[in-house]
Amino acid sequence: MLKVGLTGGIGAGKSEVSGLLVSYGALLVDADRIAREVVEPGTPGLAAVVAEFGPQVLTAQGALDRPKLGAIVFADAGRLAALNAIVHPLVRDRTAELEAAAGPGTVVVNDVPLLTENGLAPLYDLVVVVDARPETQLERLVKLRGMTEEDARARMAAQATREERLAVADIVIDNDGPREALEPQVREVWAQLAERAAGA
């Protein structure tokens, strides 16, 4: 098994790259999706969040009210740390389960938006960074995601810099151009990863 960390700035096209890698045969472990799964209704994770933050963080249907919880934790670093102390170990455990179920020779692609920011590069055999110029990221966020330029700039500023991401990269995929230019690169990277996994 080859453990790959996949990251990239917002608007760089990481989701497109992970989709292509899955289509070639990679097993995708999506940290954001797992973080949502571990606090679904009926889970020990949600029970722990309610014990910490109170029933006001639930919707009328008993699900996690993300905007309400977000308003609490993003205004207070201590409360955010308390939430992370609940969710991160659950995500780590679920990730380990998914990896353990992967057969030998599998390329496991961990989609980790904050890989650079959280210093997670050493956890992976290889780190793949999807790179685009900040101007390209900004244009995509405004045109494709409908963000205001101000909001897009704020989201980009909250992440690691392009230089910081490139510093942890073993492989860089340049996604500054059209999708047609992306696919051949990803196919070539896949060939490298599959070869590494087969020899691992």
Beta strands, then each sheet from edge to edge (+ up, - down):
strand 1: 2-8
strand 2: 27-30
strand 3: 107-111
strand 4: 126-131
strand 5: 171-174
sheet 1: 2+ 3+ 1+ 4+ 5+
end
